[in-house]
Amino acid sequence: MSSSTEFGNPAEIRAASPDEVVTHAYVRDVDLPDGAGTLALITLDNGFDHTKPSTFGPASLLEISDAIDVVAGRAQRGEITAAGVTGKPFIFAVGADLKGVGLIGSWDAARAIGRLGHAVFRRLGELAVPTFAFVNGAAMGGGVEIALHCTYRTISSGVPAVALPECFLGLVPGWGGTYLLPRLIGPSKALKVIVENALSQNRMLRGPQAFELGLADAMFEPADFLEESLRWAARVLTGEVTVERVPAPENSAEDWDAAVAAARFFTDGKLHGAAPAPYRALDLVAAARDRTRDEGFAAEDKALADLIMSDELRAGIYAFDLTQKRARHPAGAPDKALARPVTKVGVVGAGLMAAQIGLLFARQLEVPVVLTDLDQARIDSGVGYVHAEIAKLAGRQRISADQASRLTGLVTGSLSKDEFAGADLVIEAVFEEMTVKHKVFAEVEAVVGPECVLATNTSSLSVSAMASGLAHPERVVGFHFFNPVAVLPLVEVVRGDATDDATLATALAVGKKLKKSCVLVRDAPAFVVNRLLTRFLGEITAAVDEGTPVDVAEHAPDPLGLPMTPFLLLQLVGPAIALHVAETLHAAFPDRFPVSPKLRALVESGQTAVYGPDFTMDPEVVAALSGGDRPSTAEQVRERALAGLAEEIRLMLDEDVVAAPEDIDLCMIMGAGWPFHLGGITPYLDRAGIAEKVTGSRFRPA
Ligand SMILES: NC(=O)c1ccc[n+]([C@@H]2O[C@H](COP(=O)([O-])OP(=O)(O)OC[C@H]3O[C@@H](n4cnc5c(N)ncnc54)[C@H](O)[C@@H]3O)[C@@H](O)[C@H]2O)c1
């Protein structure tokens, strides 16, 4: 009889998730070398190729449970000496079926899914024979946890991603992760994976890093990974290899608590208590040292159920879905077939943005890239930056030495724009001044063919105005990257009045090859992200201008858990650029975008840094920003900033700057790091009642 009766009626469990893509669990026997007997190998495979990774919903868990039943029976009868779990090509397993999790309607049903996972996975660690996880490919969430339940683990050095992303999404690794991982590798390293990586834009580990942390006992090359893993397993079984795990240094209660306290400090710094999931994970890890397995798993079940029913999880799943789906298929995109090939790229400017853009084009398109600038020294500095970054990638073994020399050869500099002849796309990232941009495009147009796309990285100038006066204004498009280019995944692709479909299709195809998420936006002042961030900063600086203490304004948004404080944002953007964008927006919308006199004075004084090297605000800057007789409280500042955002978003939607509120959400998530726990910005403003209060209606239906 299937053990699944322990946690409910299998037919009912399967029926609860009718759309689940089921991950099957196939069992086959493998004769181990060295007379080590037979290993029953379970292969997890949802029947699709690697582009649709295997996930675990209720029906999948039941399939795995049935496979374990078969294996358990054979172990009892002495027919096998070991059991193993592995994945389909390139994928081990990527965890819970999030679509299904988002549909769970009650706390009891939420707890049932936690219990089901535990009941199935834990048997792998409780069989009559040792168990091995052979982590051959990407392993996330429940995929990592199923491996943690096994007695031993091997990992392929080619695995691109190992992570417990639950806290990033609004959950905890609640199928054993918070209990087993700290007990395996110690609380510090475990919390690095569970909390720190998850809260750092969902950072992933590669195979060797996971091995280094102790998540696996052995690592083998991808080419003969399974064969070598089985050979190693045989040697473990015959006693030829003994797996010695180094006990965690923090095994005393005090040290364990100190490790948790350090992670809590990190979490507070990031979130200021704004999202519950990482705090639940911290509590679970803190208690894992002294709990029994049953107690640990029961506590995980409860935390998981509470979180599955939380607003933050729904927000996380909404945001995740946008980044997985809408980001890959931009709304309003023209027919892809219109895209023209891009075999050579020109970059005008070799400054901060241009150099990063040149590097990205060379790496992802692998075509010749020519940078130009006003003098040889600037060109040398820009090209030098690109070459140095390529060398760093090779040094970190992210690319081979061969690749590095090929990429280095692709990126050259020239004082003359004549070198752009034959380019299919030229992007400019010169000074943010219309006259300079006009002049540059006119010079480029004289050299390139009539179909060469002319792209601009402008942050705030009108793309239509930039195209005016050219012989072929239809090939001009906005292609707005965010700094740092390698980190922020968004490109706002701006359609000017004259931009034709072929140009737009080419820009979008290039964006996809660059592995960026493109959102199509209308040619409106400062597009989406800069307009909203400037409105937000504008409200904060206006409060400071009126007399709100800098410290109060700086920390007013803390309860939202945004990725950085307003003045740190100002530092990152650069006070001069922020002022410039504010002035551009002030020219377009004087009522809503005042230019802060204090910010202007700061820029005019030549101040470029707001923060000192010790991450506190420069006292001179604080003094320059202080003064005024109408101070607000932190709450008032926060409310005012959020109300400003709601008003601006409503206007942007009315002006058709983007196709739908979802695109605003996507822009803020991908271009400004708007946190997953708030979901998109529009659902947050709806949920908090701000949209209704400020604009009279919600952005999206309830
Ligand atoms: N810095 C950011 O965070 C950021 C983010 C997104 C977009 N942008 C936009 O990117 C563009 C460039 O910004 P940046 O921060 O890289 O500036 P930057 O000052 O670092 O670089 C601009 C470069 O353009 C060169 N240049 C000026 N006129 C030129 C000409 N006629 N021909 C060739 N080269 C010329 C300058 O010498 C300089 O090296 C601007 O439009 C800016 O709004 C900036």
PDBQT file of the ligand as one rigid body, heavy atoms in Angstrom, charges set to zero:
ROOT
HETATM    1  N1  LIG A 801      25.339  57.135 -15.881  1.00  0.00    +0.000 N 
HETATM    2  C1  LIG A 801      24.196  56.488 -15.781  1.00  0.00    +0.000 C 
HETATM    3  O1  LIG A 801      23.858  55.950 -14.737  1.00  0.00    +0.000 OA
HETATM    4  C2  LIG A 801      23.328  56.344 -16.989  1.00  0.00    +0.000 A 
HETATM    5  C3  LIG A 801      22.321  55.366 -17.001  1.00  0.00    +0.000 A 
HETATM    6  C4  LIG A 801      21.531  55.220 -18.138  1.00  0.00    +0.000 A 
HETATM    7  C5  LIG A 801      21.726  56.060 -19.221  1.00  0.00    +0.000 A 
HETATM    8  N2  LIG A 801      22.700  57.007 -19.175  1.00  0.00    +0.000 N 
HETATM    9  C6  LIG A 801      22.863  57.860 -20.366  1.00  0.00    +0.000 C 
HETATM   10  O2  LIG A 801      23.996  57.407 -21.097  1.00  0.00    +0.000 OA
HETATM   11  C7  LIG A 801      24.620  58.504 -21.744  1.00  0.00    +0.000 C 
HETATM   12  C8  LIG A 801      26.071  58.567 -21.338  1.00  0.00    +0.000 C 
HETATM   13  O3  LIG A 801      26.170  58.685 -19.957  1.00  0.00    +0.000 OA
HETATM   14  P1  LIG A 801      27.532  58.335 -19.166  1.00  0.00    +0.000 P 
HETATM   15  O4  LIG A 801      27.150  58.323 -17.736  1.00  0.00    +0.000 OA
HETATM   16  O5  LIG A 801      28.132  57.120 -19.755  1.00  0.00    +0.000 OA
HETATM   17  O6  LIG A 801      28.407  59.608 -19.486  1.00  0.00    +0.000 OA
HETATM   18  P2  LIG A 801      29.986  59.775 -19.548  1.00  0.00    +0.000 P 
HETATM   19  O7  LIG A 801      30.252  61.213 -19.343  1.00  0.00    +0.000 OA
HETATM   20  O8  LIG A 801      30.666  58.797 -18.663  1.00  0.00    +0.000 OA
HETATM   21  O9  LIG A 801      30.358  59.395 -21.034  1.00  0.00    +0.000 OA
HETATM   22  C9  LIG A 801      30.006  60.168 -22.135  1.00  0.00    +0.000 C 
HETATM   23  C10 LIG A 801      31.123  60.027 -23.143  1.00  0.00    +0.000 C 
HETATM   24  O10 LIG A 801      30.701  60.565 -24.398  1.00  0.00    +0.000 OA
HETATM   25  C11 LIG A 801      31.810  61.171 -24.988  1.00  0.00    +0.000 C 
HETATM   26  N3  LIG A 801      31.376  62.107 -26.019  1.00  0.00    +0.000 N 
HETATM   27  C12 LIG A 801      30.791  63.319 -25.871  1.00  0.00    +0.000 A 
HETATM   28  N4  LIG A 801      30.534  63.858 -27.084  1.00  0.00    +0.000 NA
HETATM   29  C13 LIG A 801      30.967  62.976 -28.009  1.00  0.00    +0.000 A 
HETATM   30  C14 LIG A 801      30.975  62.971 -29.441  1.00  0.00    +0.000 A 
HETATM   31  N5  LIG A 801      30.506  63.997 -30.115  1.00  0.00    +0.000 N 
HETATM   32  N6  LIG A 801      31.496  61.888 -30.081  1.00  0.00    +0.000 NA
HETATM   33  C15 LIG A 801      31.984  60.870 -29.369  1.00  0.00    +0.000 A 
HETATM   34  N7  LIG A 801      31.997  60.812 -28.020  1.00  0.00    +0.000 NA
HETATM   35  C16 LIG A 801      31.499  61.862 -27.350  1.00  0.00    +0.000 A 
HETATM   36  C17 LIG A 801      32.513  61.852 -23.814  1.00  0.00    +0.000 C 
HETATM   37  O11 LIG A 801      33.844  62.178 -24.116  1.00  0.00    +0.000 OA
HETATM   38  C18 LIG A 801      32.390  60.775 -22.749  1.00  0.00    +0.000 C 
HETATM   39  O12 LIG A 801      33.486  59.892 -22.732  1.00  0.00    +0.000 OA
HETATM   40  C19 LIG A 801      23.789  59.717 -21.381  1.00  0.00    +0.000 C 
HETATM   41  O13 LIG A 801      22.852  59.940 -22.387  1.00  0.00    +0.000 OA
HETATM   42  C20 LIG A 801      23.110  59.316 -20.084  1.00  0.00    +0.000 C 
HETATM   43  O14 LIG A 801      21.916  60.007 -19.858  1.00  0.00    +0.000 OA
HETATM   44  C21 LIG A 801      23.492  57.179 -18.094  1.00  0.00    +0.000 A 
ENDROOT
TORSDOF 0
